[in-house]
Amino acid sequence: MKIAIFTFSLFGINTYVVYDPSTKKCAVVDPGMMLDEEKKAMEDFISRNNLEVEYIIDTHLHMDHVAGVAFLKEKYHAPLLAHRDDEFWGENVEAQVRMFHMRHQLENVKIDRYLEAGDVIKIGEGELKVIHVPGHSPGSVALYDAKDGFVITGDALFAGSIGRTDLPGGNGPQLIKSIKEGLFPLPDNTVVYPGHGPSTTIGDEKRSNPFLR
């Protein structure tokens, strides 16, 4: 599968379109588009590549990762896939906006299909395996493409850093355990696509991430 990367304005969120070029099936992961021009950029990419949006997938349901869910659901009628343990975050997106004293209006989101550890999401001829990595939030998941050698980690693992754990449901020791037991067993050359910031590899983070030594 191929992956396209968009970085949108709400906290510099990385949104990914994972697609199978042979079947034109795709999933939009962590849709952070909020502004009209961001929604248009996503719509233009999907149209230009003749893609069919099968799924909206959220690694977790913090507001920056769900800002574009309502737009995608209305436009493409695709279901939202996320872990059950983050459902309370999806039901309280409006409260999250108030918590951060933001002027933007975002809608609460409803999970259409629950993801569990070990689930395999088929996108055309490609597959994403679900890895449960709680700690940043209780329902945080990573999405691993073994064939193409990449993993989308949401806000669990960053280049040289890890996700914050001071929001409700966060747990620092649990996050470190999730990364070491759920992500570090992946091959060292696995490309890590995080929720914010640049990409990295599993091997680089094993060697140099100061939070994980």
C-alpha positions in Angstrom: 0.0 0.0 0.0 1.0 3.6 -0.4 0.6 6.4 2.2 0.0 10.1 1.7 0.8 12.5 4.5 -1.1 15.7 5.3 -0.2 18.1 8.2 -3.1 20.2 9.3 -3.2 23.3 11.5 -4.9 22.0 14.6 -1.8 21.2 16.8 0.1 20.2 13.6 -1.8 16.9 13.3 -0.5 14.4 10.8 -3.4 12.9 8.8 -2.7 9.8 6.6 -4.4 8.4 3.6 -3.5 4.7 3.3 -4.4 3.4 -0.1 -4.1 0.4 -2.4 -3.2 1.7 -5.9 -4.5 -1.4 -7.6 -8.0 -1.4 -6.3 -8.2 2.4 -5.4 -9.5 1.5 -1.9 -8.3 3.8 0.9 -8.7 4.7 4.6 -8.2 8.1 6.1 -6.4 7.9 9.4 -6.6 10.6 12.1 -8.5 13.1 10.0 -7.4 16.5 11.4 -8.8 18.7 8.6 -10.8 21.6 10.1 -10.4 24.6 7.8 -12.2 24.7 4.5 -8.9 24.7 2.6 -7.8 21.6 4.5 -11.0 19.8 3.7 -10.6 20.8 0.0 -7.0 19.5 0.0 -8.2 16.1 1.2 -11.1 16.1 -1.2 -8.9 17.0 -4.1 -6.4 14.3 -3.3 -9.0 11.6 -3.1 -10.7 12.8 -6.3 -7.4 13.2 -8.3 -6.4 9.6 -7.4 -9.9 8.2 -8.0 -9.9 6.7 -4.5 -12.8 5.1 -2.7 -12.9 5.9 1.1 -13.8 2.6 2.8 -12.9 3.6 6.4 -12.1 6.5 8.7 -9.7 5.2 11.3 -8.7 7.0 14.5 -5.7 6.0 16.5 -7.4 7.7 19.4 -10.2 10.2 19.9 -8.6 13.4 21.1 -10.1 16.4 19.3 -7.2 17.1 17.0 -7.4 13.6 15.6 -11.2 13.7 15.0 -11.7 17.3 13.7 -12.4 16.0 10.1 -14.6 13.0 11.0 -17.9 14.7 10.4 -16.8 16.1 7.1 -15.6 12.7 5.8 -18.7 10.9 7.1 -21.0 13.3 5.3 -18.9 13.4 2.1 -18.0 9.7 1.7 -20.4 7.8 4.1 -17.5 5.8 5.5 -17.7 4.3 9.0 -15.4 5.4 11.9 -13.2 2.7 13.3 -11.6 3.2 16.8 -11.1 1.4 20.1 -13.9 1.1 22.5 -11.8 2.4 25.4 -11.6 5.9 23.8 -15.4 6.1 23.3 -15.7 8.6 26.2 -13.3 11.0 24.4 -15.5 10.8 21.2 -18.6 11.6 23.3 -16.9 14.7 24.8 -15.2 16.4 21.8 -17.2 19.6 22.5 -15.9 19.5 26.1 -12.3 19.0 24.9 -12.7 22.2 22.8 -13.8 24.1 25.9 -11.0 22.5 28.0 -8.4 24.0 25.6 -10.3 27.3 25.4 -10.6 27.1 21.6 -13.0 29.1 19.5 -13.5 26.4 17.0 -16.7 24.3 16.9 -16.2 20.5 16.6 -18.8 17.8 16.9 -18.8 14.8 19.1 -18.1 11.6 17.2 -19.6 8.1 17.3 -17.6 4.9 16.7 -19.2 2.8 14.1 -17.0 -0.3 14.5 -14.8 -1.1 17.5 -11.2 -2.1 17.0 -9.4 -4.6 19.1 -5.8 -5.8 19.4 -5.0 -8.2 16.6 -7.8 -7.0 14.3 -6.8 -6.9 10.6 -8.3 -4.1 8.5 -8.3 -4.9 4.8 -7.9 -2.1 2.4 -8.1 -3.5 -1.1 -5.3 -6.0 -1.3 -3.5 -4.5 1.7 -3.8 -5.0 5.4 -3.4 -3.0 8.6 -3.0 -4.9 11.8 -4.3 -3.2 15.0 -1.8 -3.0 17.9 -3.3 -1.7 21.2 -0.9 0.8 22.7 -2.7 2.4 25.7 -1.1 5.1 27.8 -1.5 8.3 25.9 -5.2 7.4 26.0 -6.9 4.2 27.1 -7.9 3.2 23.6 -4.8 4.3 21.6 -4.0 2.0 18.8 -1.2 1.7 16.2 -1.7 0.4 12.7 0.9 -1.9 11.2 1.5 -2.8 7.6 3.9 -5.7 7.7 4.2 -6.1 3.9 5.1 -2.5 3.3 7.1 -1.9 6.5 5.4 0.9 8.2 3.4 1.6 11.4 1.1 4.6 12.2 1.5 5.2 15.9 -0.8 8.1 16.6 0.4 9.9 19.7 2.0 6.9 21.4 5.5 7.2 19.8 7.2 10.2 18.2 10.6 10.8 16.8 12.7 11.2 19.9 9.7 11.5 22.2 6.4 9.8 23.4 2.9 11.0 23.9 1.7 13.1 26.8 0.0 11.3 29.6 -1.4 14.1 31.7 -4.9 14.0 30.1 -7.7 11.9 31.6 -7.0 8.3 31.1 -3.3 8.8 30.5 -0.8 6.6 32.2 3.0 7.1 31.8 4.3 3.6 32.8 1.5 2.0 30.8 2.6 4.0 27.7 6.2 3.0 28.0 5.1 -0.7 28.5 2.9 -0.4 25.4 5.7 0.9 23.2 8.3 -1.6 24.4 6.0 -4.6 24.2 3.7 -3.6 21.3 6.0 -1.5 18.9 9.6 -2.4 19.7 9.2 -6.0 18.6 8.5 -4.8 15.0 11.5 -4.9 12.6 14.1 -2.1 13.2 13.6 -0.8 9.6 9.8 -0.3 10.1 9.0 3.3 9.3 7.1 5.1 12.1 4.5 7.6 11.0 3.5 9.5 14.2 0.5 11.8 14.9 2.8 14.8 15.0 6.2 15.6 13.7 8.5 13.8 11.3 8.7 10.1 10.6 11.3 7.9 12.2 12.0 4.2 12.4 11.6 1.6 15.2 15.4 1.0 15.2 16.2 4.7 15.6 13.8 5.0 18.6 15.2 1.9 20.2 18.6 3.3 20.0 18.1 7.0 20.8 14.7 7.9 22.2 15.6 9.3 25.7 12.2 8.4 27.1 12.6 4.7 26.4 16.1 3.9 27.6 
